[in-house]
Each structure stands twice: as structure tokens, then as C-alpha cells.
Amino acid sequence: MYVDRGREISIAVFLAVIGIVLLIFAPSFFRPGNLENLLVNTSYVAIGSFGAMLAILTGQPDISVGSILAVCAFASGAMAVAGVPIPLVIVAAIAIGAALGLVNGLLVTGLNIHAIIVTLGTLSIFRGALLYFTGGAWIYDLPAGYRAIGLGSVLGIPNPVWIAALTLLIGAWVLRNTAWGRALYAVGSNTEAARLSGIEPNRMLISAFVANGALVGLATLALTTRFSTIQSNAGVGFEFLVITAVVVGGAHIFGGSGTVVGVLLGSLLVGVTGTVLVFLEISAFWERTLHGVFILLAVSYGVVSARRRSAHTRSVAEESA
Amino acid sequence: MTRSISDRLPDWLQENLVEAALFVALLVLIFVMSQLSPAFLTTRNLFNIIRFIAEIGIISLGMTAVILTGGIDLSVGSTLGMCGIILGALFASGFNIWLAALIAIGAGALAGFLNGAIVVTTGVHSLVVTLATLAIYRGIALGISQGDSYRGFPEAFFSLGQGYLGPVPVQLFIFLILAILVGIALGRTTFGRALYGLGHNEVAARFSGVPVARMKVAIFTLTGMLSGVAAIVFVSRVSSARGDAGQLLELDVITAVVLGGTALTGGRGTILGTMLGLLIIGVVRNGLTLAFVPLEVQAVFVGSILIVAVAINRWLRGR
């Protein structure tokens, strides 16, 4: 596997440049309270981005994650309000996410249609069905036990940050050390070769979508538990945040490469954009434009470095011939 | 040897299988709807359907060409939103409304040109490029308008989206004229034939001297321009320009095209098929509206139609 450390270094440098600009123009950005807020705000993006990367590793991005998040948010919120024990609510949120991921995975493999098309369909189906059942109503008066998930802290570090850190650490270990993790990269970089070496690409794809769904459920718990209401438009645009984070972090959008460090740096970049704009007194309405530009820069960078790499390989081959 | 369903049918039907099937489906749908609601088969309601599908239809003409080449454009809804806001902002700053409309259409063409140019120069698939520009163009719409809407357009401007020519809504003429032009360009010109060739086998097309890159840029530009035209009709119809206009419009547009028998893998599809697909979506959405199903919930049906249509297309063609 080819790991593009250059990419990770360039994002880190870019983040540092943003930091210096802020230090000069808006030093109040670095108040401890603000930094902690930023980390908490970035947590759910990091969890969701790691899930998104699992699907993207197989070459099939899932753009329905915003709707999955909304379904998980309403289901878990409604259960909590109805007095269901919190541990059960947590399990349910993750299980519902996994089930919707399974639907996506089965549709993509069963119909053999590209995931972007299938999940464009399920994006509307999941959210439409949710609105049908809720009638567009919000959920109010979430119980303290539910909100403690997002507002509590352990050893002075807020829970969402713990959840994100543990997810990324365990995730990195799984991708590096388990057969499943290695097979994900194999399927994404060369499906036919993976099949010939005994990996079942469809099964890998379905399991990646299920894991992605479960992680969206977990991300929901790190997000909606921090507020007193759940709004009907919860999760709109979530797919952009996570796909931007993953692609900016150096993963190839059609599979085969991507690292957890990249996801972390990409999530930080995506997570700070909105706040940075506010501190630089630029309207936050431009945030989406910036995210789109990030995606374009990232994929173009990927193409240029791939060309340079293949040119290099060719010249090495010619020299040795 | 496996034979697809279509191999067993007579030639004339085989060649127009999708169109024939869609036509039957449309008739069945119209019959069902007219039984469900007495309000369905009234002139007033049919005009409502036309007003609703005209904008989707105008964009779907360009989308058909893009998908024919094996590409896709996810940014059309954002382009519509951006063009509407440009129209509104220019008018608010004192421009003549028709000049503002022309500039907005030009901005749409420019947005489409950028899509095509980025696809061609980087070689990144248009799914990804237009996913990025979807965010960029929507961001520009929201950034310029700061979340506000533009209103107070002159009365004459509303003729496009709310007026009649004789007994028929004006946008039907706009749509039909554009459909005939694009239909002729795809079906009766060397450009059109080359486009099908390019979608069928890009490498072969390149070796036979087809200017592949230039053609791709041209059809993305066309799609962007048509999104601009649709934006003008849309703003005129709803009397205001808002930054969030056209969200998820790409779902309806792509569904109409795919339902009309255009293969996502490229090389197959017709404007006639797209128009039939469009009518089906219009009838379904209208029927659901008459049954008091909210717009957001209707997306469940459109999303399902998209997935089922792609699946049936594959099955009919045995691949």
C-alpha cells in the first residue's frame, strides 16, 4: 500500500497557517473555552468521517449519511423521552444506523448500481420516511440522562472527544491489524485481484456499509445529546462534511487508499472552517463554498501526485531495463 | 448463452422498448390517478403539472446529453439556486430585469463550463467534481444572499412562469422549443452521433477523431446554461429568489433521465424517453400532492423510482 505522508503534512501545514493568521487577526480564537468547543464540535464529524472512509475504501461513497443521522437522532431522542434506559438507547441508535447501512449495502450489491446513485435515492427515502412519521415535528425536553452523554466529561475531557478519540484509535488498529481491515484496502484498490485471492468483494462492501451506518449512529450520540431539542432538519449536509474530511485527508474517492491520521486532520480542517470564518468576520454562509473548494483541491492534488508517481515508476523501470 | 428479455421481441418494439413501456406506464398512471381524484383530469390541474415539471424538464435535456457520455452532473440544483440569486441581486442593484436574466443564464453556462473543464483537465469522475461544485455553487448562492430572499420583481417578468400564451402556460413553449432543439442536436446531427459514439466507447471515439474533451465541456456548459434558464422560469413562477432554491432538484432531474431509459453507463438514451420519464414523475408528484402528501415525503417515491428504474434498465438490457 502506498501511504501519502506528503498529503498529511500539507494539511498539517495548512492548519498551522490558518492558526498563524488567527493569531495575528483574531487572537481570542485561542481562548481555552473556544478550543474545547471546537474539539467537541469536531468529534461527531471525525466519527462519521471514519465511517465514511470505510465505505470510500471499497470505492463506494455513501451520501445518505445525513438522513441516517436524522433517523438515529429522532429514534434515540424519542426513546429517551419515552423513558427507555439510556444504555438501551445507545445500543438502539447504533443498531438503527447499522440496519440502514445494511439496506444501502444490499441495494448496491444486489442491484449492482453505483453507491452514489443508490444513496442519492436512499438519502431522500430515509429522510422522507422520517418526515412522514414525525410530521416535521421537533423533539423537545430531552431527559438529563440522554444529554449527559454529550454534555458530561471524564477526567476533564468532554465525552464526545473521548468517543471520537477511542473510535479513531480502535479504527486505526482494526484497519492495520485485522484481516477485515486489510481486505477493505484490497477490494478498493483492485476488486478482481481481491476476488482471486479469496476475498468476497460484495461481502466486504456490505460489511463496510453496515460499519459506516453504526458509526453514524455513534456520531449522532456525540451530536444531538448536546442540545435540548432535535430539529427536523438534523444532519442535512452531514454527507458533505464527512466526504470533504475524508477526501481532504488523502483517501482516494474511488477506493483503495486512506488513513486514520488523514481522517483526523481532514475532520479538524472541516470542523474549524465555520468558526474560523466567524472569527475572521467573514459570513459563515461561505462555509459550503470553501468545503467544495477543499474537495476540488484535494482530488486535483491526488491526480497530480498520481501522475508524478507513475512518471517516476516509469523512469525507474526504464533505467533498470 | 444468456438472452435478455428484449431479444425475444419483434424488431420495431425492441428498438423502442423503453419508450413503449413508459408510454403504457404513463397511461396506466393517468387512469389510476383520474380514478383516485376527480380533480386530476381537469385542464387546470394538467397545467399545474406542466408548470411543475417545466424546470426539471429544461435541465433534464442537458442532463440526458451528459449521462449519454457516461458522466453525471449533481450540481444542477445548486446552479439553479445560484443563477436565481444572481438574477435577484443584479435586479436589486438596479439592472434591467431582462439583462439580469441574460447575465444569470450566462453565469449558469459558466458554472457548467467549469464543471466540464475540471472533469476534462483533471480526469476526475464527474460524480466527484460536481459533488464538489454542488457545494461551491450553493455556497455562492447563500453567500451572496446571506440567507435572505429577493422580491419585488416587475409584473412583466412574471409572464414567464405564471402567464399564458392562448390557453397554455408560457413555460410549456420554452420547454418544448428547447426540447426540439436538443432532440434534433442529439438525434439528427453529426455532433449527436459523435456523442452517442463517445458514450458507447470513449477510446474508439477518440481514435476516430472525435474531439472528446471539447464535446464533454460543451455538454456540461449546455447543462449549466439550461439550469440558468430553469432558474429564470422558477423565480418568475414563485415570485422570489432564494438561496436554497433547487435543493435536491438533481434527484428529480436524474430520475427523469434514468427512468426515460438513458443508461448511466452511457451510449443509450433519447430525449423522447426523458420527456416520458419526466411526465411520469410529474404525474406521480401531482397525484401525491392531490392526496395531500407533503413535498418532503414525496421524495420517498421519487427516490424509490430512481433505484427501481436503474434496476429495471439493467434487467431489460440483460447487463
Chai-1 contact restraints between the chains, C-beta under 6 A:
chainA,res_idxA,chainB,res_idxB,connection_type,confidence,min_distance_angstrom,max_distance_angstrom,comment,restraint_id
A,L111,B,A311,contact,1.0,0.0,6.0,A-B,restraint_1
A,I113,B,V310,contact,1.0,0.0,6.0,A-B,restraint_2
A,I116,B,L127,contact,1.0,0.0,6.0,A-B,restraint_3
A,G121,B,G303,contact,1.0,0.0,6.0,A-B,restraint_4
A,G121,B,L306,contact,1.0,0.0,6.0,A-B,restraint_5
A,G121,B,I307,contact,1.0,0.0,6.0,A-B,restraint_6
A,S124,B,L251,contact,1.0,0.0,6.0,A-B,restraint_7
A,S124,B,A299,contact,1.0,0.0,6.0,A-B,restraint_8
A,S124,B,G303,contact,1.0,0.0,6.0,A-B,restraint_9
A,I125,B,V300,contact,1.0,0.0,6.0,A-B,restraint_10
A,I125,B,G303,contact,1.0,0.0,6.0,A-B,restraint_11
A,G128,B,E296,contact,1.0,0.0,6.0,A-B,restraint_12
A,G128,B,V297,contact,1.0,0.0,6.0,A-B,restraint_13
A,G128,B,A299,contact,1.0,0.0,6.0,A-B,restraint_14
A,G128,B,V300,contact,1.0,0.0,6.0,A-B,restraint_15
A,A129,B,V300,contact,1.0,0.0,6.0,A-B,restraint_16
A,L131,B,E296,contact,1.0,0.0,6.0,A-B,restraint_17
A,L131,B,V297,contact,1.0,0.0,6.0,A-B,restraint_18
A,Y132,B,V297,contact,1.0,0.0,6.0,A-B,restraint_19
A,F240,B,A135,contact,1.0,0.0,6.0,A-B,restraint_20
A,I253,B,V128,contact,1.0,0.0,6.0,A-B,restraint_21
A,F285,B,L142,contact,1.0,0.0,6.0,A-B,restraint_22
A,F285,B,G143,contact,1.0,0.0,6.0,A-B,restraint_23
A,F285,B,Q146,contact,1.0,0.0,6.0,A-B,restraint_24
A,W286,B,G139,contact,1.0,0.0,6.0,A-B,restraint_25
A,W286,B,G143,contact,1.0,0.0,6.0,A-B,restraint_26
A,R288,B,A135,contact,1.0,0.0,6.0,A-B,restraint_27
A,R288,B,R138,contact,1.0,0.0,6.0,A-B,restraint_28
A,R288,B,G139,contact,1.0,0.0,6.0,A-B,restraint_29
A,T289,B,I136,contact,1.0,0.0,6.0,A-B,restraint_30
A,T289,B,G139,contact,1.0,0.0,6.0,A-B,restraint_31
A,T289,B,I140,contact,1.0,0.0,6.0,A-B,restraint_32
A,H291,B,A135,contact,1.0,0.0,6.0,A-B,restraint_33
A,G292,B,A132,contact,1.0,0.0,6.0,A-B,restraint_34
A,G292,B,A135,contact,1.0,0.0,6.0,A-B,restraint_35
A,G292,B,I136,contact,1.0,0.0,6.0,A-B,restraint_36
A,I295,B,A132,contact,1.0,0.0,6.0,A-B,restraint_37
A,L296,B,A132,contact,1.0,0.0,6.0,A-B,restraint_38
A,V299,B,V124,contact,1.0,0.0,6.0,A-B,restraint_39
A,V299,B,V128,contact,1.0,0.0,6.0,A-B,restraint_40
A,S300,B,T122,contact,1.0,0.0,6.0,A-B,restraint_41
A,V303,B,T122,contact,1.0,0.0,6.0,A-B,restraint_42
